Amino acid sequence: MLFKSTLAAAAALALSACASNMSAPAMMFSQASLPDAVKVPAGNKVALETVGVGQITYECKVKANMPGQFEWVFGGPDAKLLDRSGKQVGKYYGPPATWEANDGSKFTATQLAVAPNGAGNIPLQLVKANPAMGMGAMSGVTYTQRVATKGGVAPASACGAANVGAKEVVQYQADYIFYKAS
């Protein structure tokens, strides 16, 4: 009898442990593995994690101060911001680079740093947010990190005198992690 009640107690304890783990909040993004250049300063905490899925437009232009040389120049993003379950919670567009929540709150930002993220991927990025416009999810955002980038680099096609002004759109995906002061 003692064995059965001990076994029943152990099973109940194991089930309650599983149940409490299921209701635990999802683990917040960790920047531990990121290069120092794109880490958010201490005193800020994750407020929102999103996945940006969309396109970046590039334009063929003459290189600055280099007549006769040409390059693809970043024109701007156009992406949906999705929460971790895949529901659209906002958008990212520009210029200027603007992050906007579905509630209408939005902000622009100043780039502080970038770090490489492998061939074929746009770099990781850290931006400092300008004060938000409107009240809502983007109010109080201090920093945003662009991490887990996939694609988005300038086109491999030729850019020269014959196609100056041409625009090309490339697909990309990146996680945008929004921080607020803690």
MARGU-891062 format. One record per residue: residue in one letter; z, x negated, y of N, C-alpha, C in turn. Coordinates in pm, whole numbers, plus 50000, padded with zeros to 5 digits. Layout:
BEGIN
AZXYZXYZXY...
//
This chain:
BEGIN
M500004991849881500005000050000500004991350125L500804980550124500874971550238499494965150261F498804961550152497484955350163496504964950231K496514978050190495604987750248495874989750397S497144990650437497444992850578497134980350659T497314968450602496944956050673495444955450690L494714959150584493254959250589492764969450692A493374981150693492994991550789493294986950932A494414980450952494774975451086493784964651130A493414955851038492454945251071491094951251106A490674961251031489384967751059489424974751195A490514981451225490644988251354490634978151468L491314966851449491334956451550489934950751572A489204948251464487844942851475486924952751546L487044965651511486204975751578486534976951726S487814976251762488154977351904487684964951980A487694953351915487184941251980485684942452005C484964947851907483514949851924483244959752036A484004970452039483804980652142484084975052281S485134966852293485444961452425484374951352468N483774943952375482704934752410481454942152455M481194953852397480014961552433480134966952575S481334969652621481494975152755481694964252860A481744951652818481914940752914480684939953003P480874936253131479724935353220478744924553173A477474926553205476464916653168476784903553238M476504892653168476774879553224475874877253345M476434872453454475664869853574474914856653559F473844855353634473014843553632473844830953658S473574820453583474244807653603473234797753656Q473574791053764472684781053820473014766953772A473854765853669474304752853620473154743553580S472084749053523470994740453475469924737753580L470104742753701469094740953806469254727453876P468154722253931468254710054013469154712754134D469904702654175470844704354287470174709654412A468934705754438468244709754560468144724854577V468074732254466467894746854475469154754654435K470284747854426471544754854396472094761254523V472654773154507473264780354619474624774054648P474934771854776476224765954811477414774254761A478524767354739479774774054700480124784454805G480834794754763481244805354855480294817254853N479344817154757478394828154742478404832454596K478174845454573478164850554436476924859154415V476504860154290475334868254256475604882754290A474664888754366474774902854401473734911254328L472584905054297471494912554234470564902754165E470154906054043469174898153969467924906653950T466764901053987465514908353971464444899353909V463394905753859462214898653811461064903153899G460434893553964459264896554047458004895153963V457184905453961455934905353885454814909553978G453834900753996452754904254087451744893354104Q451254892254228450194882754259450524874654383I449864863154390449894854854510448444852954552T448164854754680446824852654735446744838754796Y445654831854767445364818854826444054819854902E443934811855009442704811555087442194797155098C440884795355084440254782355097440164778855245K440774767655284440794763555425440554748555436V440184744355558440064730155589441484724555593K441684712755531443004706455533443374702955677A444614705555712445104702555847444934687655877N444384684655992444174670856038443324662455944M442504668855861441644661555768440264668155762P439484667155870438164673455871437324669055752G436594678655696435734675655582436454676555448Q437774679055449438534680855324439084695055322F439164700655203439504714755188440604716555084E441304727855094442364730854996442644745754992W443194750154878443664763854866445034764454933V445204773955025446444775355101447104788655065F448414788055042449204800055011449024810355120G448614822355081448424833155178449544843255178G450134845755063451244855155057451384861754922P452594866754894452884873554768452744888754779D452594894954666452634909554655453174912554516A454484915354507455114916954377456104928554376K456274934254259457324944254236458584936654196L459724941054244461004935554200461614945354100L461814940653979462344948953871463754944553836D464614954153800465934950253750465774945353607R466854941053546466774935153411466344945353305S466404958253337465954968353240464484972053261G463854966453366462434969053391462164979753495K463214985353556463044995753659462774989153794Q461784994153868461484988553998462604991754096V463154981054160464244982654256463834977954396G462614972554407462164967754537460804961254528K460464953954637459184946954641459344934154722Y458394925154701458354912254770456934910554821Y456794908354951455454907655010455474898455131G454314895855187454244887455306452804884455341P452594877055447453604870755532454154880255638P455314877055692456234866955642456854871655510A457304862055432457934865355303459084875155328T458974886955265459944897755286460364903555152W461664904655131462224911255013462754924655060E462304935454997462694948855040463164957054921A464334963254934464874971954830464274985954845N464314993754739463815007554743464505015854849D465735012054887466465019654989466015016455132G465015007355146464485003955277465104991755343S466254987155292466854975055348465984963155311K465844953555402464964942155376465364930255461F464864918555422465114906455500463974896555481T463854887555576462984875955565463904864055547A463324852255523464184840755495463484827755535T464284817155538463794803755569463934795155443Q462834788855402462894780255284463744767955313L464674765055221465524753255233465064742055140A464624745655018464264735354920463404741154810V462644732354745461884735754625462094724654523A461844727854397461934718154288460874721854186P460204711954126459144714854028459664722853910N458754730953851459104738553732457974738053629G457394726453611456374724753508454974727853556A454004721853489452594723653524452204738353512G451464743153609450964756853607451914767153662N453114762953704454114772353758454454768753901I454584778953988455054776254122456464770454113P456884762854214458194756354206459364766154215L460514761254170461774768254195461994767454346Q462774776754400462924777154545464304782354583L464804777354695466034782554756465704786154899V466024798554938465824802955076467134808355132K467304806555263468454812055334467984824755403A468674835655376468274848755428468574850055576N467644856055649467894860455786468664873655775P469354877955881470084890655871469154902055826A469684910355740468904921555686468644932155791M467524939055772467204950755854467504962955768G468244972355822468604984255747469824982055660M470494992855627471684992255542471284995355399G471814987555306471514990055166471694977655081A470954976954972471114966354873470894952354931M470034950955031469744937755085470664933855202S471514943055243472474940055350473444929255303G473644919155384474604908755350474094897855258V472814898355217472284887555132472294874755214T472814863955153472914851055221471834841255173Y471574841255043470594832154983469834839454873T468634834354846467854839054732467284826854661Q467394827054528466774816654446465584822554373R464504814754365463374818154280463454808754162V463644814354043463804806453921462934812453811A462874805753697462114810653580460674814253619T460044805753696458694808553744457654806853634K456654815553636455534815153541454254817753620G453344808053620452074809753689452234808753839G451204813853910451264814654054450724802754131V450264792254061449764780554134448374783354191A447984774854287446684776254352445574776254248P444474783254276443374784054181442804770254149A442224769054030441584756553989440134756054034S439614767354081438214767854123437994759454250A436744755954273436394747354386436714754154519C437144745854613437384750154751436684739854837G435664744254910434904734854991434224741955108A433354734555176432664739755294431914752655264A431384753755143430584765455107431404778255092N432704776955067433504789055047434774789555134V434764782655248435904783555341436104798255376G437334802555372437664816455400437734825255276A437244819955163437314827655039438784829354999K439074840654938440434843254890440404845354740E441434840454674441594842654531443024847154505V443164855954408444464861454372444834856254233V446064851154219446554846454090447804854354052Q448014856153924449184863553873450384854153864Y451554859853882452774851953864453944860953830Q455004854353785456274861053758457384851153791A458494856053844459644847653875460884856453885D462014850653850463284857553873463724854654017Y464154864954087464724863454220466194867354209I467074857754238468504859854229469044860454372F469654871654406470164873854541471674871454544Y472124864454645473534860954660474094866954789K475394869754786476134873954904477394865454912A477944864255032479184856355049480294862454964S481074853754899482154858954813483464859854887
//
